[in-house]
């Protein structure tokens, strides 16, 4: 008789006794599962052990139900059949595409693909472990050396995640004796990094530097270290900070200045070197340059560039680097090569700037609201209502144009919008076509939204 059959013929009492004996031999809990449940049973409702009862999940279901009733398609997580450039294929259908971060039009190009494949063939698909544990590969060092040279600073460090780069840099540099002051429209990763740090957190109204100055006058002296954080191009609004004013304030009040260049690297400046080049500012006047590798550089992850002391400290202490697997060598090689292309081909950022200015002018000609957008790679069309934004995105999709809505809580409901990402691959004709469809469909969906709101009131 097999052990399995022997076990099945035992009584419940005998089975529990055997399990307890086995647990004792392994140094585990000698209490049987059945007796544990009985002895630890508390008067706790079952709903607290059900993910469907999470308040956030219930809210999500309400939003999805309303969207379905209003005829809004699910705009997120669409499965693209191939490379997403100025055009993309979804379910076999071709769409004019404005939902890609490929600002420089390099994703999928032969030069980058070859570098990635060569790296896979030589180093494999994974870094295998944390770079602290398993070591690193030449592509990691080439990328970081290239970023440091690009920013004209001493060193750089690449993280496996852009979001984690902000979180763990701020969390590691600050503590409860310090303060972080950030723009009210800062990215989620900046806000969460500030929270995790334990430092005093203060936000100032978007691009209101008089308000920032007041905050610093009032609170700077009460803290040891202070970091001011802003963005090169704001990801939802497409506008820029006043970098010269930020530098002046950080020097006067003896603060560190951190700039998130996720959407400005490769986009701003004569040669695409970002917001410092745009304003003619010395790169070393900014203490912490942060950016992502997933947009202009066609990879994945994030980076910090600055003084060697900063990089050395983060390299040995930032949890998001030390305890995370290293970036894939293939992705590091790809981003390093994309950075080299950017250096060699300044016509790419020049083209983006030309298209951004054209988009803004065309939108204004058609009476569309571009909000705070200044005419760069990120351009919003503000429609002022989340329901309208969802309906408009659906209408655009039915017209074979892929552009996603940004709705509450990502932005205020009154600031809901479609967000267009512009790429080197786009043409002016494509931009005009898309904006003319927006202008045609917007009055229709506003009427539809009004009717739906009245019926459901």
N, C-alpha and C positions, 0 to 999 in steps of 0.2 A: 504494500500500500504506500502511495506517495505521501510526502510530508503535507502536500496541499489537502489531500483527502483526509489525512489524520486530523489536521487542524479543523476542517469543516465539521467533523463529527464531535468535536468537543462542545461541552455546554458553555453558555455565555460566561458563567462564573469561572470556568477553567480557562477560557480564552483570555479574559481580563487578567487573571493571575499570571498566565504565561507572558503576556505583553508587559506586565509590571516587572517580572523577573528579567526580561530582556533589556528593559530600560535601565534597570539597576546595574546590569553587567556593563552597559555602555556609558554609565555615569549620567544617565538622563533622569527625567522625572519618573518616579516609581508609581505615581498616581495614574490609574487607568483613565482613558479619555472619557468614558461614561461618568465615572465618579467625579472627574474634574468639572465637567459641565454642571453636574448636580450641585456640587459644593460651592461653585462660584456663581451660580445663577443669581442675577440681580434684576431689580424691577426697572429694566431699560427697554423702551419701546423698540420693536423690530425695525422701525423706520430709520433708526440711527445706524443700522447695518445694511442699508439699501442705498446704493448710489443714485437710484432714481429719485430718492427723496432729498437729494442735495438741493438747497435753495437755488444755486447757480444753474443746475441742470433743469430744474423746473422753469426758471426764467428763459433758458435757451429754448425749451419746448414751446413756450408761449410765443416767443418771437418767430419760431419756425412755423407754427400754426397760423399766425397772422399773415406771414409771408405767403404761405400756401393759399390761404383764402383770398389774398389780394392778387394772386397770379404771378407772384415773383418767383423766378427760378432760383435754385441754389447756385449762387455765383462762385462759391469757393470750392476748392479741391477738384476742379475740372481736370480730367486726365488728358494730357496732350500726347498726341500720337508720335511726335518726333521733336525736332529742334524748334524751339519757340524763338522766332526772330521778329521781323516786322509782320510776318504772317505765321500762323500756327494752324495745326490740324487738331480738331477735337471731334471724336467719334466719326472720323473720316471726312469731316467737313472743314473747309478752309476758312479762316477768320483773319481779318486785319487785326493785328495784336498790339495793344498798348499796355500790356501787363507783364513786362519783363524788365529786369534790372540790367540787362545787357547794354549799358549806356554806350560803350565804345564799339559795339557790333562785333566783338571778338569771339563770343561763345561759339564753339563748333568750327572755328576756322582751322585750316589744315596745319598751320604752324603750331597752334596750341595743342591740337589733337596729337600731333607727333611727339611733342615734348611729354604729354601725359602718358602716352603709350610706352615711350622709351623708359619713363620712370617706373611704370608698372612692371615692365619686363626685367628691370634691373633690381628694384627694391620691393616688389610685390605691391599689394593693394592696401596694406596697413602698416602703420608705425609700430604695431604690436603691443605697445604699452606707453606709459608716460615717458616722455623724452628724458626725464630725470632718471628713470629706471632702465630703459632699454637703449638709451643713447639716441642719437639723431642721425639724419642722413644729409648728404650734401645739399639737396634741394631746400631743406629747412634753413641752412646757413646762407645759401644764395639769396633766398627770399628776404631774410632779415637784413642782410647786408645791403641789398637793393633798396629796401624801404628806408633804412638809415641814410643812405646816400641821397635818395629822392627827397627826403625832408631836411637834408643838410644838418643832421643831428648825430649824436655819438653811436646810438645803437637802437635796435628794435627787437620786439618779441612777438611771435605769432601764436595765437590761441586757436584751439579747434572750433570755437564758437564765437561769433561776433557779439551775441547777447551776453555770453559769459565774460567776454573781455571787459565790458563796462562794469558788470556786476562785481567781478572779483578784483578789478583794479581799484575801484572806489572802496570796496569793503576792506581791502588789505592796507590801503594807505591812510585810512581814517579810523578814529575810535571816538569814544564818548566825550573826549576833551576837545574834539575838533568840530568843524562845521563845513557843510557843503551847501552851496547856493547855486541853484540851477534855474534855467529858463522854464517857465510854466508849460511850454510845449515840448519839453525834452522827451526823448524816447523812453519807453517803458524800462529799458535796461538801466538807464541812468537813475531813474527814480528808485528802482528796486536795489540797485547797488548802494545808493545812499541810505536806504532803510536798513539793509543788512549791516552796514558799517557801524551802526550805533551812534553816529555823529548827529549833531543837531542839523536838521534839514530845513532849509528855507527856499521857497521859490519866489521868483520875481515875475511880474507880468511880462508877457512875451515881448522881447526886444525893447523893454522899457528900462533904459540904463540909468535914468534918474532914480527910479525905484530901487534898482540894484545898489546904487551909491548910498541911498538912505539906509538900506539894510546893512551895508558894510560899516557905515558910520555908527550905527546903533549897536551892532553885535560883534564886529570883528575883534575888538579888544578882549572880549570875554572867552575867546577860544585860542587854542594853540595854533593848529594848522587849519587853513581854510582853502578849499578848492572851489573855484567858480567853473561851472560847466555850461557849455553851449554847443551848438551844432554848426557845421559848415554850410549845409543846405538842410533846412528843416524838412523832415521826411513826409509830413502830411500837407504842408503849406507851400513848399518850394521857395521860401524866402531865405535871406541871408542874415547873419548877425552883423553888428557893427564891430568888427574885430579891432580896429584901432582904439575904439572907446574901451573895449574889454581889456586890452593890453594896458591902457593907461590906468584903469581902475585896479587891476591886479598888481601893478607896480606900486601904486600909491598906497594901497592897503596891505601890501606884502602878503599876497595870496598866490597860490598856484592857479594856473589857467589850463583847463582841459577842453579840447575841441574834438567833437565827434565828426569825422569826415566821411561817414558811410556813404553819403550821397553827393559829396563834393570832390572826392578824389577822381581825377580824370575828367571832371566836368567844369570846374572853375579854373581860371587863370589861363594865360597865353599858351602854356605848355601842359595844362591839366594838373598842375601841382597843388591845386586846391585853393582854399580860402585865403591863405597867407599870400600866395602869388597874386590872387585877385586884388587884394588891397595893398600889395607892395610892402608887406610886413616881414621882418626878419623871422625865419622859422623858429629860432631859439627864443623868441619872445613868448612863445606858447610852451608851457612846461610839459604837457602831456598831449601828444597827438594820438588819437584813436581812430581807427577806421575798420571797415570790413573788407573781406577779400571776395565776396560773393557778387559784387556788382560790376564795377569797371574791370576788375581783375579776374573775373570768370572762375573763381574757385569757391572756397567755403572756409569760414573762420573769421578771425579778427586779429588786429595787431595794436601794439602800443609802440610809439617811437619817442625818443627823448634822450635824456642824459644816461650815461652808462650806469650810474648808481641806481637810478630808477629801474632800469631793465634788469640789472643783477638782482635787486631786491625781489622784484616780481617773479623772476625765474626760479628762485629758491623758496618762495613763500606763498604766492597766490594760489589758493586751492583749485581754481579753475584751470590752472596750468599744471601744477605739481601732481594733482590727483586725477587728471584727465588724460586719456590717451592722446598721444601726439597727433598732429595733423598728418593725414595720409601724404606720403612723399609725392605721389602723383599730383595732388592738389597744390602742394607747395611749389612743385616745379611749374605747374600751369600758371599760378599767380605770379611767380617770378618772371616767367616769360611774357605774360601780359603786361607787367610793369615795364619790361624792356621795350615792348612794342609801343607803349604810351610815350616813352622817352624818345623813341625814334620817329614817331608819327604824330606831331602836334596838330596835324590837320584833323585828327579825330575829335579832340575837345573843341576845336574851332567849329566843326560841323554841328556838334551838340548845341553850342551856344547860338549858332545861326538858326537852328530848328526851334529852339526854345523861344527866341525872340519872335520868330514867325508865328508860332503857336499863339503866343500872347496877343499879337496884333490881329490875327484872324479871329480869335475868340471875341475880342473887343469889337471887331467889325460886325460880328453876328449878334452882339448884345448879350454875350454870355459872361458870367461872373467868374473871374479867375482868382478871386480872393486875394491872398497875400502873395501869390505866385509872381516871381520876378523874371520868368522867362528862361529857365534852365531845364534840367532833365526831368524834374518833377513839376507837373502842372496840374492844379485842381480846377475842376469846374464845379463851383459851389451851387447847390440847388436848394439848400436850406431846410431839408426835411428828410429823415431817414427812409420813410416810405417812398417818397419821390425818387430818392437815389436808387433804391432797390428796383423800382419799376423802370427807371431809365436804363439801368444796366441791363435789365431783361430785354427791353426794347432794342437796345444796341446789339445784344447778342443775337436776337432774331434777325437783325439786319447784317449779320456776319461781321460784327465788330466786337472784339473782346476787350472790355475795360471794366474794372471792378469798382463797386461802390465802397466808400468809407463812411460808416454810419456810427451812431451812438452805440457803445460808450467810447469808441476810439477817438471820436470828436464829439463836440456838442451837437445835439440834434439839429439845432438851427444852422450848423455849419456842415451838415452832411454834404458829400460831394462824390463825383467820379474823380479818380486819381489817374492821370495819364503819365506813363513813363515814356520818355522819348529816347530813341536809340539812333546811333550813327546809321543804322540800316534803314530808318524811315526816310520817306520823301516828303516834300512840301505838299505834293498832291494828295498823299495819304492823310496828312494832317487836315487839310481842307475838307476832304471827303468825310472824315470822322466828325469834325466840328459841325458841318452842315447837317449831318444826321442828328447830332445832339440838338441843334436849334430846331429841327423839324419835330423831333419826338418829345422834347421837354414840355411844350404846352399840352400835348395829349395826355402825358402821364400825370401832369399836375391836375388836370380835370378828373382823371381816373382816381387819383388819390383823394381828392375832395369828395367824390361820390362814395368811395369805399369808407372813408372816415365818417361820413354822414350816416351810412347804413349800419355801421358798427357802434355808433355812439350810444 
